[in-house]
Amino acid sequence: MSTHYRQANQHLQELLKNGSVEELVQRLQPKSPDAIPKVPGGSRMTPEALERRWQLLNTTPEVQEAIADPLTMEQMQAYRRNIENFIGTVKVPVGIAGPLQVNGLYAQGSYYLPLATTEAALVASYSRGAQLLTAMGGCTAMLLNEGIGRAPGFAFQNLQEAGQFMMWAIAQQATFKQIAESTTGHGQMIDMRLTVEGNHVYLDFQYTTGDAAGQNMVTIATEAVCDYIREQSPIQPEYSFVEANLSGDKKASAQSFLSVRGKKVTAEARLSADLIKKYLHTTPTAMENYWRMSAIGGTLTGTIGVQGHYANGLAALYLACGQDVACVAESAVGVTRFEVTEENELYAAVTLPNLVVGTVGGGTGLPSQQACLELMGLAGNDKARAFAEVCAGLLLAGELSIIGALASGEFTRAHQRLARGR
């Protein structure tokens, strides 16, 4: 996190063009909170509360109309469990990529994928990769594992107390499971991992959450277990927290990469040289060469996993389908592998250990988001595993397309043509 001297000095000189050191210091001083009005209404979803918030913002009718449009106001109550201080909705363009043929354990068929993004060339790129896979008969996709955790932490006076607590906790696992599962009709506790660091103990509870992504579900279940621990443990912690940052929630971590968080999936395809030439205008060897160099580049920068741009496709699909978009931080981690076979075909595979997705709960029931899931036939119960396999297929398509563009020299031209209209 250091900054080179030249950059620091240049930044300082730019700042001093706008005022003296004393003036800059004054800009950083705390301001009186009495002069700053609070947002009114809290979680109330009423026309009156909305009007008070818009009065606070003191903006133009055109700005208000763009955010609080008539359809949004008509559907206002649909958002009441997903937002606070509601003032309207933001419209993001949605494009369709595909068709993508997925031959999975749970996903079977051709899918047209709604991608919500403001990045030109993204939908075209994923659509091209999807069409290439479909022309080969589709990709094979497989759900390998699933589970999501919440990791409370407990602090004790010393290591001896931590050890005694851990021995008690190990004997309580069946009780912990019963308590946790009493809070939900869908979640199941499947494991408990223990970590001791000095006088700190972390209990990483692992759950399956049905067709929900499950972050809120596992938080409520774990809080119930923590209440039991505070009431019944013979060795009482000095303090504790329901999440002590060991679960990997909304961040890329080596722990999740090596095990699972959400759903672990993989997808593969063998692609002929003729189809790669037709769709990507390059060769299997050129794509393998690019993959090899980019794998080393990723290693040199210290990335967790090696891949091209998982975040692009996941963020667009998550936004369209009501997923927790912040989970892209952990979901967009994995490994892409390209190899040229003896038959001069390209073997391509992606593996993602951290896909946090759901088809019920969260934002999946909002009007547009549910409609996007319906477009794919993946809305509602018994669809989350298929959705995860479709995600893997989409990301394989995206890796093929972007690496094909880089290998063929078309990457820059595509962005100039689609993003700048040249």
URBELKA-V555100 format. One line per field, one symbol per residue. psi: psi as a letter, one per 30 degrees, with the letter a starting at -180 (. if undefined). Layout:
# URBELKA-V555100
psi: ???
This chain:
# URBELKA-V555100
psi: glkleeeeeeeeeeeffglleeeeeeffkklkfffjklklfbgkileeeeeeeeeefhaleeeeefeileeeeegeffgfgfllhkfalkkkkklkkaljkkileekjakkkkkkjlgjkfeeeeeeeeeeeeefggllkkkkellkklkilkkkleleeeeeeeeeeeefgeeeeeeeefffkffkkkflkkkkkjbgkkkjjkklkgbglegeeefeeeeeeeeeeefefkfjklellkfjggffgkhkkkeeeefckjckkllkllkkleeeeeeefhaleeeeeeeeeeeeeeeeffgljljldheeeeeeeeeeeggljffffeeehkakkkkkklfggljkkkkkjfhjjllgllbgffleeeeeeeeefggkalgfeeeeeeeeeeeeeeeeeeeeeeeefgfeeeeeeeeffg.
